[in-house]
């Protein structure tokens, strides 16, 4: 059974039950209240007639004969449907279920209507049984009951129509989502469903669209990464095989220079494989780490000292702007040092001679901000948002030889390490204005 049918049936069953209960109680309540109204009306008229009789006769004798001919008693087989008691509860005029001289209970006496003549209570009217309704009153209550029934039927029909519309409205986006998921299962990842509302179903549609975008982007990245890995592996392998065959065939002499080329390319290949392994471990959440409290200023000072020589050899200044306060964070020193090393290697490659790279640290609220800024050529802001993608090149024509032997995975590894530390990293850059890498971490 389809969801639309289930919803329609559920709404219809609820409507039938609730409408039936309401109609039943309304009908019972209407009949009860109308009978009470008729009884009160007759009681008022009876009291008036009986009081008038007593005022004229000054006795209750013969009062039965007076009402034998009255409409009040017309449908009760001429049995008197009321009794009259004195203020003490003794029956003076016996109707149905009573006898002369009988003493009635206080509750029944209090429920009766006082008969007053000249502001003096001469008796209490006790209704033994409600008088039958006359034909006009029966017709009135019949019309009321028919109106209740027709209203109930109309309500059920309206509930069915509204239920059908509502169920289709609810299930339409679900049908669209189902169709889109089937298309994705068949390999068509360009599926988008319209977001028709701002409720939970609308949120589901929006989440589906985002998930599909992420899935398509992930698939494209995987394809691109596979192609990039093949390209990156092919270059050193081609050089190794080419030089080895050339030496073997005697085209090149077996000199130390040629063997050094083979060794360098093998080392480059090994670095690429190691970087790929590091990324795969990070993706699987299995990258080992030993966290401990680390004093940030001293940690950055050690990093600066380690890099002073390679920066000096390239005639690039490396400065440190330590935080004016004591800063401490929970880090894995080895992994975090690897992340900063990747950033510094990237800064060194893209900063010209005479340039400057600055490592800085400061506290922002409950976080520590570490920044590495250079005054190199910089890149466009839209490219800065993508430099952490694997094998991403800001210049597609640039080869790894121009990139100083980098694997193209350094910044991707850096991002994984920073995220492992529950931190955030991003790049700020403009063409011709250098680049600034920013890391935010929770402070201890």
N, C-alpha and C positions, 0 to 999 in steps of 0.2 A: 504494500500500500504506500502511495506517495505521501510525502510530507504535507503537500497542499491538502490532500483528502483528509489526512489525520487532523490537521488544524481545523478544517471546516467542520468535521464531525465533533471535535472537542468543543468548539465554540457553540455548535448546535445543541449538544448534550447539556452543556452548562446553561444555555439559554432556555432550553425546555424545562430543565429542573427548576431554575430560579423563577421563570415566568409561571410555571405551574404552581409552585409554592406561593408566590405572590397572589396569583389569581384565586387560589383556594382560600387563603387567609382573608383576602379582600371580600370574597363572596360570603364567607362565614361571618365576618365582622359586619358587613352590610346588612345581612339578614338579622343578626342579633340586635344591631343598633336600631334598625327599622322596627323590629318587634317591640323594643323598649320604647321607641317613640310612640308607636300606636298604643301600647299599654299605658304610658304616661298620659297620653291624650284622653284615652277612655276613662282613666282613673280620675282625671281632672273634671271631666264631664259628669262622671258618676257622683263624685263628691258634691258637685253643684246641684245636681238633680235630687240627690238624697237629702241634702241640707234643706233644700226648698220644701221637700215633702214633709220633713220633720217640723219645719217652721209652721207649716199649715196645719198639720195633724197633731203635733205635740206628742206623737207616739210612733213606734216602728211597726205597729200592726198594719198589715195590708201592703207593706212596701214591696213584697214579692210580686203581688199581682200587677203593681205599677210597671215593673220591669219585665214581666212576662211578655208584654206587648212591645217592648222597646227593641230597637235594632241591636243593642248590646248583646241580647240573649237569643237572637234570631237563629243562629247556627249552632246552638248548643243543646238541641233537643229539649228546649224550654227548661233546662236545669239552670238554677241560679248560680252564676259563676263568681259571686262575691258573698262575703259574710260581713256582719257588723258586730263589733264587740264594744263593751264599755271601756272606760279608761283603765280598769283593773284587769282586762283581758278576758272577761266573761262574754261568751257568744250570746248576742241578743237576737240576731237574725242569722239563721244557719243556711249556708249555701253548700255547695259540693265539698265533701271531705270534712265538714263540721256538723255539730249538733247543738241544739239550744242548751245553754248552761255550761257548755264545755269551757274550760279555762285554757287559753292558748299560751304558748311560751313567750317570754319577754322579747326575744329576738323577732319573732313573727309579729308581735304587737308593735314594736318600734318600726318595723318595715311598712306598716300600714299608713294610710293617709287619714289625718284627723278631720272629723266632720264638725264644723263650727257653725253655731247659730247665735248671732248677736254676741260674737267674741267669746262664746262659751263652748267648750268641747262637749258634744252630746254623744259622740261615738267615734269609733275608729273603723275605717273601711279596710277590709282584708280581701285582696284579690286571690281567689282560689286557683284560677287558671286563666291564662290570657285569652281574651276573646278572639275568635277567628277573624282574619282580615276579610274585608269585603272585596268583591271582584275588582274594583278600581285599584285597591291597594295591592292585590295580587298581580295585576297587570303591571303596576309600577315596578314592583320588585323583580318581576320577570324581565322587564326591559333593562333594568340595571344589571342583572346577571348576564343577559345576552351581550350587553356592552362590554362587560368584563371579559367574557369569552372571546368576543371579536378583537378586543384590545390585545389579549394574550396571543391569539393567532397572528395578528398583525406584527406583534413584537417578535415572534419566532421567525416569521418570513423576513422581516427586516434584519434580524440577527443573522439569518442564513446569507442574505445578500452582502451585508457588511463583513461577515466572516469569510466569504469567498474573496472579496476584494482585499481584505487585510491579509489573508493567507497568501494570496498571489503576490502582494507587495512584499511580504516577508521572504517568501521562497524565491522570488525573482533573482535577487543578488546571489542567493545560495546556488541556484541553477547556473548562473554565470560563473561563479567560482568553480563549480564542479566541472563545467565545460573547459574552463581554462586549465585546471589541473590535469584533465585528460590530454589536452594539447601538449602540456609540458611533459607528461609521461611519454608522449610520442616524439619528444625531442624538439618541439617548437617553443623556444624560450622567450619569444617576443610577445608574450601574452600580458594584457592589461585589462582589468575589469573596472567599470565605472563606479565611482564612489557616490552613491545616491543619497546618503544620509550621514548624520553625525552621531549616530548611536553605535551600539556594539557591533552591528553588522557592517556599518560604514567603517569602523575601526578595523574590522577583519579584512574588508576589501583593501583598505589602504595598506595594511600590514602585508597582505598578499602581494600587492604591487611592488612594495619595497623589497620583499623577499625575492620576487622574481627578478627585479633589477639587480639585486646583489648576486643572485644565482647566475644570471647572464654575464654579469661583470666578472664573477669568479671563474666562469667557464672560459671567457675570453682571456683572462689573465693566465689561466692554466695553459691554454693553447699557446699564448704568447711566450709564457715561461718555457714551455717545452721547446718551442722554436729557438728561443734565446739560449737555452742550455745546449741544444745541439750546435748552435753557432759558436758558443763559447768553448765547447769541447773540441770542435772541429779545428779551430785555429791552432792551438798548441799541438794537437795530435798531428796535424798536417806538417807542422814545422819539425816535430820529432821524427816522423816517418820519412819526410823528405831529406833531412840531413843524414839520418841513419842509412838510408838507401844510397845517398850520394857518396858517403864515406865507404860503404860496402862495395859499390861499383867502381870506386877509384876516381869518381868525378871530383870529390873533395878530399883533401888530405886528412888523415886522422890526427888533426892538430888539437891542441888544448882549447883553442878558440872555438872550433866546431863542436867539441864535446861540451864546452861551457854553454853554448846555445841550446843544445839538447837538454842539459841539466836545468837551465833556467826555465825552459818551456815545461819540463816535467814538474818543476817546483810550482810553476803557475797553475798547472793542471791539478796538482795536489791541493793548492790553496782553494781553488774553485770547488773541488769535491768536499773539502772540509767546511767551506761556507754553506754549501747545500745541505750538508749533514746538520750543521748548527741550526739552519732555518727549519729543517724537518723536525728536529727535536723541539724547537720553540713552538711550532704549529701543533705538535702533539702534546704540549704542556709537560714535556719530559726533560727540558733543559735544566741541568742540575744547578743549584744555587745555594750558597751558605750566607744567609743574611746576618748582619751584625751592625751595631751602632758605629757610624763613621763620621768623623769630624770633617765637614765639607772643605773648609779653607785649607787644612793640611793636605787633604786628599788631592785637591786641585793643584796645590803647590808641588806635590810629587809628580803629578802629570806634566806640569810645565817644565820641571827640571829634566824629566826624561826626554822631552821633545826639543829642548833648547839647541842641541847639536844639529839634528836634521833641519831645523828651521834656519839656523845660522848658515848652514852650507848652501841653502837656497836664497840667502840674503833676505829673509823674511823675519820681522820682529814678532816675538810671541810674548805678550804681556799678560799679567794676572791682576785683576781687580777684585781682591778678596772682600768678603762681606764685613762690615764694621762690627758685627755681632757674632757670637758663638752660634754656629749652625751645626745641627747633627741630624742625620737621616739613617734609616735602616736599609743598608745596601749589601750586595755581594760585591766586595771590592774588585775582584777579578773580572766579573761580568760587566760591571759598570765602567771599569777602566777600558774594557774592550769597546764599549759603546762610544766613549769619548775619543778613543784612539781612531775609530772609524771616521768620526766627525773631523778630527784634526787632520787626518790624512787627506780627506776631501778638501778641507780648507787650504792645506799646503799645496795641493795640486792646482788649485784655481786662484791662488794669490800670486801676482807677479813679483819679480824682484823689487826690493825696496818697499814692499807692502807690509801690512800689519794685521796680526790676528790677536784678538783679545778674548781671554777667558774671564768671565765675571760671575759673581754669585751674590744673591741678596735674598732677603726674606720678604714674602708677600703674604700677609695674613698667617695662615697655618701652613703655608707651603714655602718651599725653597725653589728659587728660580736660578738655573745655571744656563748661561748663554755663551756661545762661541761665535764671535762675529769677525768677518774678514772684510777687506776692502778690495776684493777681486772684481771680476767682470760682472758678477751677479746674473740672475735669470729673471724671466717674467714671472709675475705673481701666480699665474695659472700653472706654470711649470713647477713652481716651488711646492705646490700642493701635491705633486705627483712624484717628487724625487725619492720618496720612500718606497715606491713600487719596485719590485724586483726587475733588475736588468733595464730599468728606465734610463734613457739617455736624453738629455736636453738637446743634444745635437745628434741626430740619427746618423749623420755622416762620419761622426767621430769614432775611431776604432779604439780598441783596448791599448794599442801601442801608444796612442796619444794620451791615453788615460793612465799612463804610468803603471800598467799592469794590474789595475784593479779588476776584481771579479764582477763588479756591478751589483753585488749583494750586500755591500758594507752597510749602507744606510737602512736597508730592509732589516738586516740583523740588529742594527742599533735600535730601530723602532720596537722590534720584538723584545729586546732586553729591557728597554724603558717600560714597556707595558707589563713585563714580568715584575717590575718594581712598583706596579700600580701607579705609574706616572704617565705623563703626556709629553709628546714632542711634536714640534712643528717648525717649519722654515718660513722666514720672512726675507723677501728679496725683491729687488727691482733691477732692471737692466742698467749696468754701469754703476750701481751703488752697493755692490757687494752682497753678502748673504749673512743672515743671523739665524743660527740654530738655537732654539729655546727648549729647555727641559724643565718641567714642573714636577716636583716630588713633595710628598707629605713630610713635614718636619717632625722630629721627635720632641 
